[in-house]
Amino acid sequence: MSRKIKLIWDFRGPTSAKTAEHHEIHLKEYIAIEKLDLNITGFEIHGEMQAIAFMVVTDEYMIQVRDALKPHRGEVFLEVKK
């Protein structure tokens, strides 16, 4: 099983939530254009002045996506089993 990595783009300021929400659209477009076998994207609001957009990739795609989209940071993604 391949490790999953959450690539994160940080947005700050009064428009951060809308910017992060819009950035997720571009992440989904990139996945479709590149025909990647990925399906976890999203955005999270962390307050009035901070939000993030994210894409979860496997080790297989990490270098490609990192070099093309230049995320601000990344972390190991742990799925919560229900």
N, C-alpha and C positions, 0 to 999 in steps of 0.2 A: 504494500500500500504506500502510495507516494505522500509525502508530507505536503500539507496545505499552508500557504502563506497569504496573509491578508495584506495587500498593498494599499496604502492609505494616502489620500490627498487631503491636506488641512486647509480650511478656509476660515478667515477671521473677519470680523466687522459686522455691521448691521445687516448686510445682505448675504451673510455666510450661508444661511439655510437654503435660500433659493439657488445660490451658486453651487452648493454641494448637490442639490437635487438635480440641477441641470447637468452637472458634470457626470452624474451617473448615466444619463442618456448617452453621452459620448463614450463612456466605457462599454456600454452595451453595443453601440455601433462598431467600436473597434473589434469586439468579440465576433460580431457577425461578418465584418469585412475580412478579418483574418481567418475565419472559419475555425475558431478555437473551440475545444471541447470544455468550455467553462460556462457556469451558469449562476454563480453567486456574485451579485453586486448589490450595492445599497448606499444609503446615506444615513447619517445619524446627526441629530442636533444635540450639541453639548452645552447649550445655553444661548442667550440672546446674541452673543458675539462670536460663537465658535460652532463649526460644523465640520463633518468629514464626509468624503465620498470614498468608497472602497471597492476593491475587486479581489476575490479570492482565487489564487492560481496554485497550480501544483509546481513542484520543483522543475518539471519538464518545461513549463512556460515562463518561469520567473525571470530569467535573464532577458528573453525576448521582450516581455511586457515592460520590465524595468527600463531597458534601454530605449524603448519606443515612447513610453508615456511618462517617464521620470516621476514616479511617486515620491512623496516627501519622506515616507518611512514605511516600514513593514514589520509584521509580527507573525509568529506562528499562530495559525488559526485552529482552534479546538472546537469541534462541533459538539453541541449539547444534544445528547441522545434523549428522545422522549419516550 
